[in-house]
């Protein structure tokens, strides 16, 4: 069994999140490097519909997470509308 995350982070794949904070849209590599440097070891990554395709945005975050210097597992959320379980395999 894996240890529980020590520090987690919430973000969206949008330009501006509903709380008016910046999202990770097109900043996935920069954000995951910052998360890794900060010791964040789990990411809750939501879909915030801004016209982006979940398939594209989750794949970008997956690549960024693998290249962050520290693996950062993340959860997918887009309310099951576009088979999120399939995105986890990217």
C-alpha positions in Angstrom: 0.0 0.0 0.0 1.3 3.4 -0.9 1.7 6.1 1.8 -0.9 8.8 1.9 0.0 12.0 0.2 1.7 14.5 2.5 1.0 17.7 0.5 -1.7 17.9 -2.2 -2.8 20.6 -4.6 -6.0 21.4 -6.5 -6.0 22.9 -10.0 -8.0 23.0 -13.2 -7.1 22.9 -16.8 -8.3 26.3 -17.6 -6.9 29.8 -17.9 -8.7 31.2 -14.9 -10.4 28.9 -12.3 -13.9 29.6 -10.9 -12.2 31.1 -7.8 -10.4 33.6 -10.1 -7.0 31.9 -9.6 -4.9 30.9 -12.6 -5.3 27.4 -13.9 -2.7 25.2 -15.6 -3.8 25.7 -19.2 -0.6 25.6 -21.3 1.5 25.9 -18.1 1.4 22.2 -17.2 5.2 21.8 -17.3 5.9 24.9 -15.3 3.3 24.0 -12.7 4.4 20.4 -12.2 8.0 21.5 -11.8 6.8 24.0 -9.1 4.7 21.3 -7.4 7.7 18.9 -7.4 10.1 21.5 -6.0 7.5 22.3 -3.3 7.1 18.7 -2.3 3.6 18.4 -3.5 2.9 14.7 -4.1 -0.7 14.5 -5.2 -2.8 16.7 -7.6 -6.6 16.9 -7.9 -6.9 18.1 -11.5 -10.4 19.1 -12.5 -12.0 19.9 -15.8 -13.2 23.5 -16.0 -14.8 23.8 -19.4 -13.2 26.6 -21.4 -13.4 24.9 -24.8 -10.4 22.7 -24.2 -10.7 18.9 -24.8 -10.2 16.8 -21.7 -8.2 14.3 -23.8 -5.7 17.0 -24.8 -5.4 18.6 -21.4 -5.1 15.4 -19.4 -2.4 14.1 -21.8 -0.5 17.4 -21.4 -0.6 17.1 -17.6 0.4 13.4 -17.7 3.5 14.2 -19.8 4.4 17.2 -17.6 4.0 15.1 -14.4 6.3 12.3 -15.8 8.9 14.9 -16.5 8.7 16.9 -13.3 11.6 15.2 -11.6 9.2 13.6 -9.1 6.2 11.5 -10.1 3.0 13.4 -9.2 -0.1 11.2 -9.3 -3.3 13.1 -10.0 -7.0 12.4 -10.1 -9.1 13.1 -13.2 -12.4 14.8 -12.9 -14.7 15.8 -15.7 -17.9 14.3 -14.4 -17.6 11.1 -16.5 -18.7 12.7 -19.7 -15.8 11.7 -21.8 -14.5 8.4 -20.3 -12.0 9.9 -17.8 -10.7 6.4 -16.9 -9.3 6.1 -20.5 -7.4 9.4 -20.0 -5.6 7.9 -17.0 -3.8 5.6 -19.4 -2.2 8.4 -21.4 
